[in-house]
Amino acid sequence: MSNLKILVVEASKLVLDQVRRIYSGQPTGIFLAKSLGHAFEQFEEMTFDILIISGSALRRNIDHSIDLLETISNNCSITQIIILAEKKDLTAASSALRTGSCQYSRLPIDDKELKMLIDAAEHNRPEFGMNLLLKDDLKKISFHDMVGASGLMKEVFRQIRQAAMSDIPVLISGETGTGKDLVANAIHQISARQEHPFIPIHLGSLPSELVSSELFGHEKGAFTGAWKRHKGSFEKAKKGTVFLDEVGTIDQKNQVALLRVLETQSFNRIGGTVNIKTNVRVVAATNENLAVAVAKKKFREDLFYRLDVFSITIPPVRKRPGDISLLVDYYLRRFNDAYQKNIMGLSPQCISIMEAYEWPGNVREIKNIIHRAVVLCDEKVLLPKHLPKRLLEGSGNSHPVDIRVGDSIEEAEYKLIVETLNVAMNNKSRAAKMLGISRRALYNKLEKHNLML
């Protein structure tokens, strides 16, 4: 690999000078940190391929050093970690190795052996990975308050940009908590209507008799309790965007009224006689399959086709496992700032539990769980005790693996390892923990199945 970046953590410069000697004349960036605290700060500014830590650096404030090492390991899946320790530092090195993220060798070490160790670490680096400690990295994985680096979410972001280029109606589909409101708002914010109002209306929370009033407004005295004229969403959103959330919940009468507005671009307030012209963009959302509702005669076919001109489907969190750690980190940063805390990350057990959970409440559930955990946490990292009981009870659940009767043991093992590596974003240490085996045992199985890429 060209331009390899290596960070050496040690109080002296002995290992640093050795690494510089080994890579003399090669396009390699070699950096020094006097402590793991200093290293942490450097990870906030840059991503490193290899992190080499001396046992003496670990021995200083051992508990804090191990916390920092776990945080770096959990948030920087792209970085491979090597521990070099003298005999007197073996206790500190042993503690570091229990994080499951490191390779180890004794000091002193000759140049040839150290080069082999670094080459092996470089070979084991995941093809894809991120440094979530980077202060500016959030810009790369977020889009208008939505977070994701998976292919599925990148496709959603692309569709949002496409939809914003025109005024056609958009229908957003997705399970509860996937962020349909954020997609609608993003479409508005990057469209030509961004300077005008964005008016959301949650139709599912309104009694059917109030839907028309909220959509189209009413005149004073139109019904009992109508003490004054009320402007509806289509009037308030002049030249802007109306967001119809849970559009599938409205009854047939209101479906007809909504269809009329879409066809004629005009409406009457309840109790009014004046025909009011409207110039708005309509974005609708649903957590149900409207095509099925049409087939069951619960939703008008003509209204469905009026709304479903441009479709965006938001995937559930369980189908974008690589994004879970990104979402957790995003909300951890947000609530750290909100509560003026300095929680540096999650323990490996916490990460395993969260990655195994199915997330029926999707992004909203992750946000609420991290909010709760930050409020409860007084430690440097989030621990399983800070998570709700339902996550701990469901931690035995995992992402489905297609193993069928008739598959050989070797075939089943291969599928299980591939899926686990996918969930762990190719982080070998994390995958080994999820499988309940040692890192070395995982490498042996990777070699056995020709997965050592």
VMD Tcl script that draws the C-alpha trace (Angstrom):
set ca {
  {0.00 0.00 0.00}
  {1.32 3.47 -0.88}
  {1.15 6.36 1.55}
  {0.74 4.10 4.59}
  {0.06 6.15 7.73}
  {1.55 4.78 10.96}
  {1.10 6.33 14.42}
  {3.58 5.28 17.11}
  {2.62 5.84 20.76}
  {5.60 5.84 23.13}
  {7.27 8.14 25.63}
  {10.71 7.76 24.00}
  {11.45 7.60 20.28}
  {13.06 4.16 20.05}
  {10.23 2.41 18.18}
  {9.56 5.55 16.13}
  {13.17 5.65 14.93}
  {13.02 1.93 14.14}
  {9.87 2.33 12.04}
  {11.39 5.31 10.25}
  {14.47 3.23 9.48}
  {12.38 0.36 8.10}
  {10.37 2.65 5.80}
  {13.20 4.96 4.83}
  {12.74 6.18 1.26}
  {9.16 4.88 1.02}
  {6.02 7.08 0.76}
  {4.97 6.40 4.34}
  {3.66 8.88 6.90}
  {5.08 8.10 10.36}
  {3.78 10.07 13.35}
  {4.49 10.16 17.08}
  {2.15 10.50 20.07}
  {3.59 10.68 23.60}
  {0.48 9.11 25.15}
  {-2.81 7.48 24.16}
  {-4.55 10.72 25.09}
  {-2.44 12.52 22.52}
  {-3.10 9.71 20.04}
  {-6.85 10.12 20.58}
  {-6.53 13.80 19.67}
  {-4.63 12.90 16.50}
  {-7.39 10.43 15.50}
  {-9.79 13.38 15.65}
  {-7.76 15.04 12.91}
  {-6.50 12.13 10.78}
  {-7.06 8.45 9.98}
  {-4.17 6.02 10.53}
  {-3.67 2.62 8.93}
  {-1.50 1.20 11.72}
  {-1.36 2.13 15.42}
  {1.76 0.88 17.25}
  {1.63 1.22 21.05}
  {4.50 0.58 23.43}
  {3.78 -1.17 26.71}
  {5.27 1.77 28.63}
  {2.65 4.09 27.14}
  {-0.11 1.69 28.17}
  {1.27 1.36 31.69}
  {0.74 5.05 32.40}
  {-2.71 5.45 33.94}
  {-3.58 1.92 32.80}
  {-7.39 2.12 33.26}
  {-7.70 5.36 31.31}
  {-5.34 4.04 28.63}
  {-7.41 0.88 28.14}
  {-10.61 2.98 27.89}
  {-8.97 5.13 25.21}
  {-7.69 2.07 23.36}
  {-11.17 0.49 23.33}
  {-12.68 3.73 22.06}
  {-10.15 4.01 19.25}
  {-10.61 0.34 18.34}
  {-14.42 0.54 18.34}
  {-14.61 3.76 16.34}
  {-11.75 3.22 13.88}
  {-12.40 -0.13 12.20}
  {-9.94 0.78 9.44}
  {-6.99 0.98 11.87}
  {-4.96 -2.10 12.86}
  {-3.35 -2.05 16.33}
  {0.01 -3.55 17.36}
  {1.20 -3.76 20.98}
  {4.96 -3.91 21.61}
  {5.92 -4.55 25.24}
  {8.93 -5.35 27.36}
  {8.69 -8.03 30.06}
  {7.91 -5.44 32.75}
  {4.92 -4.17 30.72}
  {3.27 -7.56 30.14}
  {0.42 -6.88 32.60}
  {-0.54 -3.70 30.76}
  {-0.18 -5.46 27.39}
  {-2.37 -8.34 28.58}
  {-5.11 -5.90 29.56}
  {-4.89 -4.29 26.12}
  {-5.09 -7.63 24.35}
  {-8.32 -8.43 26.18}
  {-9.98 -5.70 24.14}
  {-9.66 -8.23 21.30}
  {-8.42 -5.65 18.82}
  {-4.63 -6.01 18.88}
  {-1.63 -7.97 17.71}
  {1.29 -8.39 20.10}
  {5.05 -8.85 20.13}
  {7.78 -8.60 22.76}
  {10.41 -5.85 22.84}
  {13.11 -5.67 21.77}
  {12.14 -6.67 18.22}
  {14.40 -6.69 15.15}
  {13.57 -4.74 11.99}
  {12.67 -7.80 9.94}
  {10.18 -9.11 12.53}
  {8.62 -5.67 13.03}
  {8.24 -5.22 9.27}
  {6.52 -8.63 9.04}
  {4.18 -7.65 11.88}
  {3.25 -4.38 10.17}
  {2.80 -6.12 6.80}
  {0.45 -8.66 8.41}
  {-1.54 -5.87 10.07}
  {-1.77 -4.01 6.77}
  {-2.98 -7.19 5.05}
  {-5.74 -7.62 7.66}
  {-7.10 -4.09 7.30}
  {-10.76 -4.11 6.18}
  {-11.41 -2.98 2.64}
  {-14.04 -0.58 3.95}
  {-14.02 1.20 7.26}
  {-14.32 4.61 8.83}
  {-12.76 6.74 11.53}
  {-15.76 7.94 13.50}
  {-13.53 10.05 15.73}
  {-12.78 12.49 12.91}
  {-14.31 15.84 13.75}
  {-15.25 16.44 10.10}
  {-16.19 12.84 9.28}
  {-19.86 13.46 10.04}
  {-20.09 15.51 6.85}
  {-19.23 12.39 4.86}
  {-21.94 10.19 6.37}
  {-24.78 12.64 7.02}
  {-27.26 14.31 4.71}
  {-29.75 16.84 6.13}
  {-29.86 15.22 9.60}
  {-29.93 11.70 8.13}
  {-26.96 9.42 8.76}
  {-25.81 6.48 6.67}
  {-22.94 5.18 4.57}
  {-24.61 1.99 3.32}
  {-25.48 1.57 -0.33}
  {-29.18 1.58 0.52}
  {-28.99 4.99 2.20}
  {-26.77 6.46 -0.51}
  {-29.50 5.51 -2.97}
  {-32.09 7.29 -0.79}
  {-29.90 10.41 -0.73}
  {-29.60 10.24 -4.53}
  {-33.37 9.96 -4.92}
  {-33.91 12.94 -2.62}
  {-31.69 15.08 -4.85}
  {-33.57 13.86 -7.92}
  {-36.98 14.59 -6.38}
  {-35.91 18.09 -5.34}
  {-35.17 19.03 -8.95}
  {-38.87 19.05 -9.91}
  {-42.27 19.80 -8.41}
  {-43.85 16.38 -8.90}
  {-45.61 14.69 -5.95}
  {-43.45 12.30 -3.92}
  {-44.59 9.26 -1.94}
  {-42.19 8.18 0.83}
  {-42.60 4.65 2.19}
  {-40.94 3.08 5.21}
  {-41.51 1.51 8.57}
  {-42.24 3.61 11.64}
  {-39.16 5.45 12.84}
  {-37.13 5.26 9.63}
  {-37.12 9.03 9.15}
  {-39.77 9.74 6.54}
  {-40.21 13.26 7.92}
  {-36.48 13.93 7.50}
  {-36.63 12.82 3.87}
  {-39.60 15.11 3.21}
  {-37.88 18.06 4.86}
  {-34.65 17.40 2.92}
  {-36.56 17.43 -0.38}
  {-38.02 20.81 0.57}
  {-34.73 22.28 1.82}
  {-32.83 21.63 -1.41}
  {-35.72 22.43 -3.77}
  {-36.60 25.74 -5.41}
  {-39.29 26.18 -2.71}
  {-36.81 26.25 0.19}
  {-37.49 29.94 0.96}
  {-41.17 29.22 1.51}
  {-42.98 27.30 4.30}
  {-42.64 23.58 4.97}
  {-45.91 22.52 6.61}
  {-46.05 18.99 8.03}
  {-49.38 17.48 9.05}
  {-49.57 14.11 10.83}
  {-52.85 12.75 9.50}
  {-52.66 9.58 11.57}
  {-52.97 11.55 14.82}
  {-56.09 13.49 13.78}
  {-59.72 12.43 14.22}
  {-61.29 12.04 10.77}
  {-63.66 14.96 11.40}
  {-60.72 17.34 11.87}
  {-58.66 16.27 8.86}
  {-60.47 18.53 6.38}
  {-60.17 21.52 8.70}
  {-56.42 20.99 9.13}
  {-55.89 20.50 5.40}
  {-58.17 23.20 3.97}
  {-59.14 25.43 6.91}
  {-62.61 26.60 7.93}
  {-64.69 29.76 8.18}
  {-65.96 31.21 11.42}
  {-69.15 29.40 12.47}
  {-68.62 26.52 10.02}
  {-69.22 24.05 12.87}
  {-69.54 24.00 16.64}
  {-66.35 25.38 18.13}
  {-65.27 27.25 14.99}
  {-64.97 30.63 16.74}
  {-62.83 32.21 14.08}
  {-61.49 31.67 10.57}
  {-58.72 29.05 10.41}
  {-56.22 28.65 7.59}
  {-55.40 25.06 6.65}
  {-52.09 23.57 5.64}
  {-52.58 24.12 1.91}
  {-53.15 27.82 2.56}
  {-50.33 28.23 5.09}
  {-47.82 26.56 2.77}
  {-48.20 29.14 -0.01}
  {-45.44 28.47 -2.58}
  {-43.93 25.92 -0.17}
  {-44.38 22.23 0.61}
  {-47.17 20.33 2.37}
  {-46.03 17.08 4.00}
  {-48.87 14.59 4.48}
  {-47.59 12.07 7.01}
  {-49.42 8.72 7.27}
  {-51.61 9.60 4.30}
  {-53.02 6.06 4.23}
  {-55.03 6.71 7.40}
  {-57.52 9.24 5.96}
  {-61.07 8.16 5.17}
  {-62.75 8.04 1.76}
  {-64.38 11.49 2.09}
  {-61.07 13.19 2.80}
  {-59.38 11.18 0.05}
  {-61.83 12.66 -2.45}
  {-61.15 16.20 -1.17}
  {-57.40 15.66 -1.35}
  {-57.67 14.26 -4.88}
  {-59.60 17.39 -5.95}
  {-56.83 19.66 -4.69}
  {-54.17 17.68 -6.52}
  {-56.18 17.78 -9.75}
  {-57.40 21.39 -9.69}
  {-54.83 23.14 -7.46}
  {-57.74 24.77 -5.64}
  {-59.96 24.20 -2.58}
  {-62.65 25.75 -0.39}
  {-62.42 26.27 3.34}
  {-65.08 24.33 5.26}
  {-68.15 26.55 5.37}
  {-66.72 28.83 2.68}
  {-67.79 29.63 -0.87}
  {-64.60 31.23 -2.16}
  {-62.47 28.99 -4.35}
  {-58.86 29.41 -3.21}
  {-56.01 28.71 -5.62}
  {-53.00 26.95 -4.19}
  {-49.39 26.70 -5.33}
  {-47.74 24.03 -3.19}
  {-45.65 20.93 -3.61}
  {-47.14 17.78 -2.04}
  {-44.98 15.14 -0.36}
  {-46.79 12.22 1.28}
  {-45.57 9.40 3.51}
  {-46.90 6.05 4.65}
  {-45.79 3.10 6.76}
  {-48.17 0.72 5.01}
  {-48.31 -0.70 1.48}
  {-50.76 1.60 -0.29}
  {-50.92 -0.70 -3.33}
  {-52.32 -3.41 -1.03}
  {-54.74 -0.86 0.48}
  {-55.90 -0.01 -3.05}
  {-56.48 -3.69 -3.81}
  {-58.55 -3.97 -0.62}
  {-60.58 -0.86 -1.60}
  {-59.33 1.00 1.48}
  {-57.50 3.65 -0.53}
  {-58.59 5.26 -3.77}
  {-56.65 4.07 -6.80}
  {-56.80 7.46 -8.54}
  {-55.42 9.23 -5.45}
  {-52.68 6.62 -5.11}
  {-51.46 7.27 -8.65}
  {-51.62 11.03 -8.08}
  {-49.37 10.72 -5.04}
  {-47.08 7.94 -6.28}
  {-45.46 9.88 -9.12}
  {-41.99 9.61 -7.57}
  {-41.42 6.92 -4.94}
  {-38.74 6.76 -2.25}
  {-38.52 3.72 0.03}
  {-36.48 4.09 3.24}
  {-34.89 0.81 4.36}
  {-35.31 -0.33 7.97}
  {-32.23 -0.25 10.20}
  {-32.01 -4.06 10.30}
  {-31.28 -4.04 6.55}
  {-28.46 -1.52 6.89}
  {-26.34 -3.03 9.71}
  {-23.23 -1.11 8.76}
  {-25.06 2.12 9.57}
  {-25.93 1.18 13.16}
  {-22.56 2.23 14.57}
  {-22.74 5.48 12.57}
  {-26.18 6.29 13.99}
  {-25.05 5.46 17.51}
  {-22.00 7.69 17.16}
  {-24.07 10.53 15.67}
  {-26.53 10.57 18.57}
  {-23.79 10.01 21.15}
  {-22.08 13.19 19.91}
  {-25.36 15.10 19.91}
  {-26.34 14.14 23.46}
  {-22.78 14.52 24.74}
  {-23.03 18.15 23.64}
  {-26.57 18.57 24.98}
  {-25.67 17.27 28.47}
  {-22.07 18.55 28.48}
  {-20.65 15.04 28.91}
  {-17.54 13.42 27.48}
  {-18.56 9.80 26.90}
  {-15.97 8.50 24.44}
  {-17.77 5.50 22.99}
  {-19.31 2.12 23.71}
  {-17.87 -0.98 25.33}
  {-17.41 -3.99 23.00}
  {-20.28 -5.80 24.79}
  {-22.52 -2.81 24.20}
  {-21.67 -2.75 20.50}
  {-22.34 -6.49 20.12}
  {-25.74 -6.14 21.81}
  {-26.76 -3.22 19.62}
  {-25.62 -4.88 16.41}
  {-27.53 -8.08 17.24}
  {-30.77 -6.25 18.09}
  {-33.43 -6.06 15.36}
  {-34.40 -2.37 15.96}
  {-38.17 -2.55 15.32}
  {-38.37 1.18 16.12}
  {-35.58 1.93 13.64}
  {-33.68 5.25 13.80}
  {-36.08 6.78 16.32}
  {-35.45 3.86 18.70}
  {-31.66 4.25 18.39}
  {-31.97 7.97 19.11}
  {-34.10 7.41 22.21}
  {-31.89 4.61 23.55}
  {-28.69 6.65 23.19}
  {-30.43 9.65 24.77}
  {-31.39 7.52 27.77}
  {-27.94 5.92 28.01}
  {-26.13 9.27 27.99}
  {-28.37 10.57 30.77}
  {-27.67 7.46 32.89}
  {-23.95 7.09 32.15}
  {-21.32 8.38 34.58}
  {-18.47 6.32 33.07}
  {-16.14 7.04 30.14}
  {-17.95 4.54 27.90}
  {-21.52 3.26 27.59}
  {-21.98 -0.18 29.16}
  {-24.72 -2.82 28.84}
  {-26.20 -1.62 32.17}
  {-27.09 1.68 30.46}
  {-29.25 -0.08 27.84}
  {-32.96 -0.92 28.22}
  {-33.85 -4.42 29.37}
  {-35.43 -5.31 26.00}
  {-32.06 -4.97 24.26}
  {-30.34 -7.23 26.76}
  {-33.09 -9.82 26.44}
  {-32.92 -9.64 22.65}
  {-29.14 -9.70 22.41}
  {-29.24 -13.34 21.45}
  {-31.13 -12.44 18.28}
  {-29.06 -11.89 15.16}
  {-29.40 -11.02 11.53}
  {-30.83 -13.96 9.56}
  {-28.48 -16.33 7.77}
  {-29.81 -18.52 4.96}
  {-28.79 -21.97 6.20}
  {-30.92 -24.79 4.85}
  {-31.37 -28.46 5.56}
  {-28.89 -30.25 3.32}
  {-26.14 -27.65 3.67}
  {-22.88 -29.16 4.86}
  {-21.26 -28.02 8.12}
  {-18.61 -26.25 6.04}
  {-21.25 -24.41 3.96}
  {-23.16 -23.33 7.07}
  {-19.97 -22.11 8.73}
  {-18.98 -20.17 5.61}
  {-22.36 -18.39 5.43}
  {-22.31 -17.58 9.13}
  {-18.81 -16.08 8.97}
  {-19.58 -14.00 5.85}
  {-22.78 -12.57 7.37}
  {-21.07 -11.84 10.70}
  {-18.23 -10.00 8.94}
  {-20.84 -7.99 7.05}
  {-22.62 -7.00 10.26}
  {-19.26 -6.17 11.91}
  {-18.22 -4.02 8.91}
  {-15.30 -6.45 8.35}
  {-13.87 -5.70 11.80}
  {-12.24 -9.05 12.61}
  {-12.06 -8.48 16.36}
  {-15.74 -7.58 16.57}
  {-16.73 -10.50 14.34}
  {-14.76 -12.92 16.52}
  {-16.57 -11.68 19.63}
  {-19.96 -12.00 17.95}
  {-19.11 -15.58 16.94}
  {-17.82 -16.40 20.41}
  {-14.37 -17.46 19.21}
  {-10.87 -16.03 19.49}
  {-9.43 -13.72 16.86}
  {-6.86 -16.39 15.94}
  {-9.60 -19.01 15.54}
  {-11.45 -16.64 13.21}
  {-8.33 -16.13 11.09}
  {-7.89 -19.89 10.86}
  {-11.47 -20.22 9.59}
  {-10.98 -17.35 7.14}
  {-7.96 -19.16 5.70}
  {-9.90 -22.42 5.59}
  {-12.71 -20.80 3.55}
  {-10.38 -18.68 1.37}
  {-11.78 -15.46 2.84}
  {-8.42 -13.85 3.63}
  {-8.81 -10.92 1.24}
}
mol new
graphics top color blue
foreach p $ca { graphics top sphere $p radius 0.5 }
foreach p [lrange $ca 0 end-1] q [lrange $ca 1 end] { graphics top cylinder $p $q radius 0.2 }
display resetview
